[in-house]
Amino acid sequence: MSIKGQAYLCKRKDGIWMFQIFVPKYLRFLYPCRMWRKTTSTRDFNEARRFRNHLLLEWEELKRKYNPSNPDQWLQQSIADLHTEGKKNKGRPQHVARSCSIPTLCLLRDEYAESYRDRRSYSTLSKSARAVELFLESANQPDIALERIGRRLVTEFLDTQKEKGAADQSRQNWLTCLGSLYEFAKRRYDGIPDRNPFHGHNLEARRTIESYQPFEPDQMQRQRRNP
């Protein structure tokens, strides 16, 4: 790959070169922003170019892998989806035909990132994506319809993360992210159960700090008598 001049590079005020590249829509579920930036950590232009060239090679590989207009990629993805869907639904009852109108957690993650990409920070959207990843990993599912998520499944997720050493604050943060996705779905879709299964688990991640109260007069007298 031949890249000329300072393409994809810009210099900060302190002289450090930055790599920046536009993120196509089909990659924004991985990078929920329009422009992805990374410092090269160098002021040397030649080193910055070498850094850029290596990242561009990896970037092009990602684009080939996820580009929906790539016929070979689309065929392989469709074959994989065919087998995944068959395995997932093998033991499911026949009466859940209406689930096609209910969004899945991964779909909500992507729609949420697309809807809030200009109003939420990259860090916030990344936390939501991470919460979805951990929840599906705990449920041993590649994806799950929102109607199939109940409090028992959420409790099992919390217990699993606790066994792995996750702090209460971290677990509460993941619940907050997942709960926000659920509320987003309620505003966007019909037929979403009103009760949010991610709310009301009372992890008590944040302890109440008792505010300072001034001494009463009799307390002040005791303090003076007993220095």
TAZI-V475517 format. One line per field, one symbol per residue. ss: DSSP state (A for helix, B for strand, O for the rest). phi: phi as a letter, one per 40 degrees, with the letter a starting at -180 (. if undefined). psi: psi as a letter, one per 40 degrees, with the letter a starting at -180 (. if undefined). A space follows every 50 residues. Layout:
ss = ???
phi = ???
psi = ???
This chain:
ss = OOOOOOOOBBBOOOOOBBBBBBOOAAAOOOOOOOBBBBBOOOOOAAAAAA AAAAAAAAAAAAAAAAOOOOAAAAAAAAAAAAAAAAAAAOOOOOOOAAAA AOOBAAAAAAAAAAAAOOOOOAAAAAAAAAAAAAAAAAAOOOOOBAAAOO AAAAAAAAAAAAAOOOOAAAAAAAAAAAAAAAAAAAAAOOOOOOOOOOOO OOOOOOOOOOOOOOOOAAAAAAAAAOO
phi = .bbcfcdgbabcccgccbcaacbcdcbcccbcacbcbaccgacccccccc ddcccccccccccccbccccdccccccccccdcccccccdbccccccccc ccccccccdccccccbccbbcdccccccccccdccccccfbcaacccccb ccccccccccccccgccdcccccccccccccccccccbbcgcdcccccbg cfcfcbccccccbcccdccccccccbc
psi = hhhibeheiihideehhhhiihhideeeddggidhhihiefiehdddddd dddddddddddddddeheehddddddddddddddddddedeiieefdeed ehiidddddddddddedeeiidddddddddddddddddefidihideehi dddddddddddddeehidddddddddddddddddddddiiehhdhheeif efefdhihhhihhiiidddddddddg.
